[in-house]
């Protein structure tokens, strides 16, 4: 490898190291009691700090050794699988609070443990392969076939998150958040896989820089946007929903003569489905055995609003009604209970519907 490629790789490793270290420190500093997600994300970013530091030291001492020039090195593949599984820990804890237990961790990391045991035991004699044509030529060999499988796992494993069920009432994740995480990880890992098969330095450096940017973005989301499930203490002090919710229906001009509209309201009120953060027009249309056009038209005719505006008002009116009962309640917990998973979005919607900020609204209640 030319010296400029080595320098670029060192710079990329340094950028990844600095960004991930800053994220780790910030998440640790602003960790919250009762929610381990920030600690887990901090630990995940610390793993990237150590791997980038290891790359930096290795590059400075050995330059581009055979692990970087070899096609899909077993060591690099094993390290990649480990990092990929580490990336799973944070979203799983967000989607299923309390998931982070040693038995679940053992199950999660079992593919990496098995791969490590295969390498350490010497069951497979890993052939040294330097070109893509050699990978194709020896594809029938188990050790080469395993490398092809690892390459596919790198990209596809993150999308397993989309198939994991979670309780929207106890999770601060929604479908969009999970999808963003899965796509982000898959995008990062695709650069690593392309580099392994092309050895183009751009993909190697881009992968490392993207890792740092990825952690910066989700650290920002974790600290500024994501709403947390109410703690048990908060849940005990929160007031229950009463029949006052029916007043909201009157305010929204709900009519009773249309069968579809009655069906829609029955669906929304059963289990308070409007609190579901993943609820959208398509989901509601399927539940009502109708289509988006008819359901959207029903909202406009009977409420004078679009589906999105109706749900928005429903959630904000719920928050406002709860604040009237007890102005000292935690506003973030109320937003979470109403179906919001983004604090800035909930804050903006409250200002839009009520004409004032939540703090101003609360202050007006205690005068």
BELTAJO-V355417 format. One record per residue. N is the residue number from 1. RES is the residue in three letters. PHI is phi in whole degrees, 0 to 359 (NA if undefined). OMEGA is omega in radians with two decimals (999 if undefined). NEAR is the number of other C-alpha atoms within 10 Angstrom. Layout:
N/RES/PHI/OMEGA/NEAR  N/RES/PHI/OMEGA/NEAR
//
This chain:
1/UNK/NA/3.09/12  2/UNK/294/-3.05/7  3/UNK/297/-3.13/10  4/UNK/294/3.07/10  5/UNK/293/3.10/17  6/UNK/296/3.14/16  7/UNK/296/3.12/14  8/UNK/299/3.14/15  9/UNK/293/3.11/23  10/UNK/296/3.12/22  11/UNK/297/3.14/16  12/UNK/297/3.11/23  13/UNK/297/3.13/26  14/UNK/293/3.12/20  15/UNK/296/3.11/20  16/UNK/300/-3.13/27  17/UNK/299/-3.08/26  18/UNK/294/-3.11/15  19/UNK/296/-3.13/20  20/UNK/292/3.12/28  21/UNK/294/3.10/21  22/UNK/298/3.11/19  23/UNK/297/-3.13/24  24/UNK/299/-3.13/26  25/UNK/296/-3.10/15  26/UNK/293/3.13/16  27/UNK/294/3.11/23  28/UNK/294/-3.11/16  29/UNK/295/-3.08/12  30/UNK/254/3.09/11  31/UNK/295/-3.08/17  32/UNK/243/3.12/13  33/UNK/286/3.11/8  34/UNK/91/3.09/12  35/UNK/227/-3.04/17  36/UNK/268/-3.04/17  37/UNK/300/-3.12/24  38/UNK/291/3.08/24  39/UNK/295/-3.13/18  40/UNK/291/3.09/23  41/UNK/294/3.08/26  42/UNK/295/3.11/26  43/UNK/296/3.11/20  44/UNK/297/3.11/22  45/UNK/292/3.10/31  46/UNK/293/3.05/19  47/UNK/300/3.10/19  48/UNK/293/3.06/25  49/UNK/300/-3.10/24  50/UNK/290/3.14/14  51/UNK/292/3.11/17  52/UNK/292/3.07/24  53/UNK/294/3.09/18  54/UNK/298/3.09/14  55/UNK/298/-3.11/19  56/UNK/300/-3.13/19  57/UNK/296/-3.14/14  58/UNK/298/3.13/14  59/UNK/294/-3.13/18  60/UNK/292/-3.10/13  61/UNK/273/-2.99/10  62/UNK/243/-3.06/9  63/UNK/67/3.10/19  64/UNK/275/3.13/18  65/UNK/279/-3.03/12  66/UNK/295/3.12/12  67/UNK/294/-3.14/14  68/UNK/264/3.14/18  69/UNK/266/3.13/18  70/UNK/287/3.14/18  71/UNK/284/3.14/23  72/UNK/48/3.13/29  73/UNK/303/3.11/20  74/UNK/304/3.14/22  75/UNK/295/3.14/11  76/UNK/296/3.12/16  77/UNK/297/3.12/21  78/UNK/295/3.11/20  79/UNK/296/3.14/14  80/UNK/296/3.11/20  81/UNK/297/3.12/21  82/UNK/300/-3.14/18  83/UNK/297/3.12/18  84/UNK/298/-3.14/21  85/UNK/289/3.06/20  86/UNK/299/3.12/20  87/UNK/296/3.13/22  88/UNK/286/-2.95/21  89/UNK/299/-3.09/20  90/UNK/295/-3.14/23  91/UNK/297/3.11/19  92/UNK/294/3.10/20  93/UNK/292/3.11/22  94/UNK/291/-3.11/26  95/UNK/288/-3.10/24  96/UNK/227/-3.10/19  97/UNK/308/-3.10/19  98/UNK/90/-3.12/13  99/UNK/292/-2.97/15  100/UNK/287/3.08/17  101/UNK/235/-2.97/9  102/UNK/294/3.13/9  103/UNK/293/3.09/9  104/UNK/294/3.12/12  105/UNK/294/3.11/14  106/UNK/298/3.11/12  107/UNK/294/-3.13/10  108/UNK/298/-3.05/15  109/UNK/269/-3.13/16  110/UNK/301/3.09/13  111/UNK/299/3.13/15  112/UNK/292/3.13/20  113/UNK/297/3.13/15  114/UNK/296/3.13/11  115/UNK/298/3.12/17  116/UNK/295/3.14/16  117/UNK/296/3.10/12  118/UNK/297/-3.12/13  119/UNK/290/-3.10/16  120/UNK/290/-3.07/10  121/UNK/288/-3.12/9  122/UNK/77/3.11/9  123/UNK/300/3.10/10  124/UNK/252/3.07/14  125/UNK/267/-3.04/13  126/UNK/287/3.10/16  127/UNK/287/3.04/14  128/UNK/279/-3.07/17  129/UNK/238/-3.07/16  130/UNK/244/-3.11/19  131/UNK/228/3.12/17  132/UNK/294/3.12/13  133/UNK/297/3.09/11  134/UNK/291/3.09/13  135/UNK/298/3.13/21  136/UNK/287/-3.10/12  137/UNK/298/-3.09/11  138/UNK/255/-3.07/14  139/UNK/298/-3.11/15  140/UNK/287/-3.14/11  141/UNK/287/-3.09/14  142/UNK/304/-3.10/14  143/UNK/291/3.10/18  144/UNK/281/3.10/25  145/UNK/300/3.12/14  146/UNK/298/3.13/17  147/UNK/293/3.08/20  148/UNK/297/3.13/15  149/UNK/296/3.13/10  150/UNK/299/3.13/21  151/UNK/299/3.13/21  152/UNK/292/-3.13/12  153/UNK/297/3.14/17  154/UNK/309/-3.03/23  155/UNK/272/-2.99/21  156/UNK/273/-3.03/16  157/UNK/300/-3.08/17  158/UNK/297/-3.10/23  159/UNK/284/3.03/17  160/UNK/299/3.13/10  161/UNK/302/-3.10/16  162/UNK/291/-3.11/12  163/UNK/259/-3.11/7  164/UNK/270/-3.13/11  165/UNK/288/3.08/9  166/UNK/210/-3.12/16  167/UNK/272/-3.04/13  168/UNK/294/-3.13/21  169/UNK/282/-3.12/15  170/UNK/240/-3.13/16  171/UNK/238/3.09/21  172/UNK/265/3.05/26  173/UNK/261/2.95/27  174/UNK/229/-3.04/21  175/UNK/301/-3.11/13  176/UNK/297/-3.14/11  177/UNK/296/3.14/16  178/UNK/298/3.13/20  179/UNK/296/3.12/15  180/UNK/299/3.13/12  181/UNK/295/-3.10/20  182/UNK/297/-3.13/22  183/UNK/294/3.13/15  184/UNK/298/3.13/15  185/UNK/294/3.14/23  186/UNK/298/3.13/20  187/UNK/296/3.11/17  188/UNK/300/-3.05/20  189/UNK/291/3.12/24  190/UNK/297/3.09/18  191/UNK/294/3.12/19  192/UNK/295/-3.14/25  193/UNK/293/3.13/22  194/UNK/299/3.12/16  195/UNK/297/-3.12/22  196/UNK/299/-3.09/25  197/UNK/257/3.14/18  198/UNK/238/-3.07/15  199/UNK/58/3.01/20  200/UNK/275/-2.98/12  201/UNK/299/-3.14/16  202/UNK/303/-3.09/14  203/UNK/291/3.11/19  204/UNK/296/-3.12/23  205/UNK/290/-3.13/22  206/UNK/298/3.13/16  207/UNK/300/-3.10/24  208/UNK/294/3.13/25  209/UNK/293/3.13/20  210/UNK/296/3.09/20  211/UNK/299/3.12/23  212/UNK/298/3.13/26  213/UNK/296/3.13/16  214/UNK/303/-3.13/19  215/UNK/291/3.09/23  216/UNK/298/-3.11/18  217/UNK/297/-3.08/11  218/UNK/281/3.01/17  219/UNK/293/3.08/22  220/UNK/299/3.12/14  221/UNK/296/-3.11/15  222/UNK/297/-3.04/17  223/UNK/275/-2.99/14  224/UNK/246/-2.96/12  225/UNK/244/-2.96/16  226/UNK/294/3.06/21  227/UNK/268/-3.09/25  228/UNK/263/3.02/24  229/UNK/297/3.11/25  230/UNK/301/3.09/21  231/UNK/287/-3.13/12  232/UNK/298/3.13/10  233/UNK/295/3.11/8  234/UNK/296/-3.12/13  235/UNK/296/-3.13/12  236/UNK/290/-3.10/10  237/UNK/271/-3.12/11  238/UNK/289/3.13/18  239/UNK/273/-3.12/13  240/UNK/280/3.07/9  241/UNK/284/-3.13/10  242/UNK/242/-3.11/9  243/UNK/291/3.13/7  244/UNK/298/3.11/11  245/UNK/299/-3.13/15  246/UNK/294/3.11/10  247/UNK/297/3.14/10  248/UNK/297/-3.13/16  249/UNK/298/3.12/14  250/UNK/292/3.14/11  251/UNK/297/-3.11/9  252/UNK/270/3.04/15  253/UNK/61/-3.11/12  254/UNK/285/3.11/18  255/UNK/258/-3.09/14  256/UNK/247/-3.05/12  257/UNK/273/-3.07/9  258/UNK/263/-3.08/13  259/UNK/296/3.14/11  260/UNK/297/-3.12/17  261/UNK/295/3.08/22  262/UNK/296/3.11/16  263/UNK/297/3.14/15  264/UNK/299/-3.13/20  265/UNK/292/3.07/18  266/UNK/300/-3.14/14  267/UNK/295/-3.09/16  268/UNK/293/-3.08/18  269/UNK/277/3.11/14  270/UNK/289/-3.11/9  271/UNK/71/-3.14/10  272/UNK/50/-3.09/13  273/UNK/299/3.13/16  274/UNK/296/3.08/22  275/UNK/276/-3.12/22  276/UNK/288/-3.10/18  277/UNK/294/-3.14/22  278/UNK/265/-3.12/16  279/UNK/294/3.03/17  280/UNK/218/-3.06/14  281/UNK/297/-3.14/16  282/UNK/294/3.13/15  283/UNK/297/-3.13/13  284/UNK/296/3.13/20  285/UNK/297/3.12/17  286/UNK/295/-3.14/12  287/UNK/295/-3.14/14  288/UNK/270/-3.12/19  289/UNK/54/3.13/12  290/UNK/225/3.09/14  291/UNK/234/-3.05/15  292/UNK/300/-3.08/16  293/UNK/297/-3.11/11  294/UNK/293/-3.13/13  295/UNK/294/3.10/23  296/UNK/299/3.12/17  297/UNK/294/3.12/16  298/UNK/298/3.11/21  299/UNK/297/-3.10/20  300/UNK/293/-3.08/14  301/UNK/287/-3.00/16  302/UNK/259/3.11/16  303/UNK/240/-3.10/20  304/UNK/73/-3.10/15  305/UNK/227/2.99/17  306/UNK/283/3.10/17  307/UNK/303/-3.09/19  308/UNK/298/-3.14/14  309/UNK/292/3.12/15  310/UNK/297/-3.14/16  311/UNK/296/3.12/19  312/UNK/301/3.14/21  313/UNK/294/3.13/20  314/UNK/302/-3.11/18  315/UNK/290/-3.12/24  316/UNK/291/3.09/24  317/UNK/297/3.08/19  318/UNK/296/3.13/21  319/UNK/300/-3.12/22  320/UNK/297/-3.13/19  321/UNK/294/3.11/17  322/UNK/290/3.10/22  323/UNK/292/3.09/20  324/UNK/297/3.13/16  325/UNK/289/-3.09/13  326/UNK/209/-3.08/16  327/UNK/298/-3.10/18  328/UNK/274/-3.14/13  329/UNK/296/3.10/18  330/UNK/288/-3.06/14  331/UNK/295/3.14/20  332/UNK/294/3.11/21  333/UNK/295/3.12/19  334/UNK/294/3.09/23  335/UNK/300/3.13/25  336/UNK/298/-3.12/27  337/UNK/297/-3.12/24  338/UNK/283/3.08/24  339/UNK/115/3.11/26  340/UNK/276/3.05/27  341/UNK/236/3.10/25  342/UNK/234/-3.11/23  343/UNK/295/3.11/19  344/UNK/301/3.13/14  345/UNK/295/3.13/12  346/UNK/298/-3.14/25  347/UNK/298/-3.13/19  348/UNK/294/3.14/13  349/UNK/295/3.13/19  350/UNK/297/3.12/23  351/UNK/297/-3.12/15  352/UNK/292/-3.07/14  353/UNK/279/-3.03/14  354/UNK/265/3.11/14  355/UNK/76/3.11/11  356/UNK/206/3.12/14  357/UNK/287/3.11/16  358/UNK/305/3.13/20  359/UNK/295/3.11/11  360/UNK/292/3.13/11  361/UNK/296/3.11/18  362/UNK/298/3.13/19  363/UNK/297/3.14/12  364/UNK/291/-3.12/11  365/UNK/279/-3.06/12  366/UNK/260/3.12/10  367/UNK/288/999/5
//
